[in-house]
C-alpha cells in the first residue's frame, strides 16, 4: 500500500511551508512572507505555543500582530492548504480518511475504581 507521508522524508520545513502556503495572497508580499516564516516556526515546534515556536519575543510579537491584521483571512490560509491537500490526494487511487471518535471510560472497570 502506498504511504502518503512522502514530504517528511525529503523536504525541509521551509520548502514544505513554501509549497503548502506560497500561493496565499493577502495583497501585501510582506504578509505572505510573514505567513511562511510563522508556518515554518510552527512546523519546527508543533507542540509549542506561539512563544515557544518563535525564535524570540520579537518574532512572537510579529506572529501575534500578523494574526490580528485585518488583511489576514483564515479562509485564504485554509484554502491554500486544501488545494495542496487535494493535489497530493490525486496522486493516489485510494485515500483513507480515518477519524478516531473512540470514547473510553474506565468507570465500570473493577480494578481501577472502588465501588
C-alpha positions as CSV (number, residue, x, y, z in Angstrom):
1,X,0.0,0.0,0.0
2,X,1.3,3.4,-0.9
3,X,2.1,5.7,2.0
4,X,1.3,9.4,1.7
5,X,3.8,10.9,4.1
6,X,6.5,11.3,1.5
7,X,7.1,15.0,2.2
8,X,8.6,14.3,5.7
9,X,11.4,12.3,4.2
10,X,13.0,14.6,1.6
11,X,11.5,18.1,2.1
12,X,12.8,20.7,4.5
13,X,10.3,22.5,6.6
14,X,10.9,25.8,4.7
15,X,10.4,24.1,1.4
16,X,7.2,22.5,2.7
17,X,5.9,25.8,4.0
18,X,6.6,27.4,0.6
19,X,4.9,24.7,-1.3
20,X,1.9,24.5,1.0
21,X,1.2,28.2,1.6
22,X,3.2,30.0,-1.1
23,X,0.1,30.7,-3.1
24,X,-1.7,32.7,-0.4
25,X,-2.1,36.3,-1.5
26,X,-3.0,38.8,1.1
27,X,-2.3,41.7,-1.2
28,X,1.0,42.5,0.5
29,X,4.1,40.5,-0.1
30,X,5.3,41.2,3.5
31,X,2.3,39.4,4.9
32,X,2.8,36.4,2.6
33,X,6.5,36.2,3.7
34,X,5.5,36.5,7.4
35,X,3.0,33.7,6.9
36,X,5.7,31.4,5.6
37,X,8.0,32.3,8.5
38,X,5.3,31.6,11.0
39,X,4.3,28.3,9.4
40,X,8.0,27.3,9.3
41,X,8.3,28.1,13.0
42,X,5.1,26.3,13.9
43,X,6.2,23.2,11.8
44,X,9.5,23.1,13.6
45,X,7.8,23.1,17.0
46,X,4.2,21.8,16.5
47,X,3.7,21.1,20.2
48,X,4.7,24.5,21.3
49,X,2.8,27.7,21.9
50,X,3.4,30.8,19.7
51,X,6.0,32.0,22.2
52,X,7.7,28.6,22.2
53,X,7.7,28.1,18.5
54,X,9.1,31.5,17.6
55,X,12.8,32.4,17.9
56,X,12.4,35.2,20.3
57,X,9.9,37.7,21.7
58,X,10.2,39.9,18.6
59,X,9.2,37.0,16.4
60,X,6.3,36.1,18.8
61,X,5.1,39.6,18.7
62,X,5.2,39.7,14.9
63,X,3.2,36.5,14.8
64,X,0.5,38.0,17.1
65,X,0.4,41.2,15.0
66,X,0.1,39.0,11.9
67,X,-3.0,37.2,13.2
68,X,-4.6,40.5,14.4
69,X,-4.1,42.1,11.0
70,X,-7.5,42.7,9.2
71,X,-5.9,41.7,5.9
72,X,-5.3,38.2,7.2
73,X,-8.0,35.7,6.3
74,X,-8.2,32.3,7.8
75,X,-10.1,31.2,4.7
76,X,-7.2,32.2,2.4
77,X,-4.8,30.2,4.5
78,X,-7.1,27.2,4.7
79,X,-7.9,27.4,1.0
80,X,-4.3,27.1,0.1
81,X,-3.9,24.1,2.4
82,X,-7.0,22.4,0.9
83,X,-5.8,23.0,-2.6
84,X,-2.4,21.4,-1.8
85,X,-4.0,18.5,0.0
86,X,-6.3,17.8,-3.0
87,X,-3.3,17.9,-5.3
88,X,-1.4,15.3,-3.1
89,X,-4.5,13.1,-2.8
90,X,-4.9,12.9,-6.6
91,X,-1.6,11.0,-6.7
92,X,-3.3,8.0,-5.1
93,X,-6.0,5.7,-6.1
94,X,-7.3,5.2,-2.6
95,X,-7.3,7.6,0.3
96,X,-8.2,6.6,3.8
97,X,-9.6,9.4,5.9
98,X,-9.6,7.9,9.3
99,X,-11.1,9.6,12.3
100,X,-10.9,8.3,15.8
101,X,-14.0,9.1,17.7
102,X,-13.5,6.5,20.3
103,X,-14.6,7.2,23.8
104,X,-13.1,5.2,26.6
105,X,-14.5,5.1,30.1
106,X,-12.9,3.1,32.9
107,X,-15.6,3.9,35.5
108,X,-17.0,0.4,35.4
109,X,-13.6,-1.3,35.3
110,X,-13.4,-3.4,38.5
111,X,-9.6,-2.9,39.1
112,X,-9.4,0.9,38.7
113,X,-12.4,2.3,40.6
114,X,-13.5,1.5,44.1
115,X,-17.2,0.8,44.5
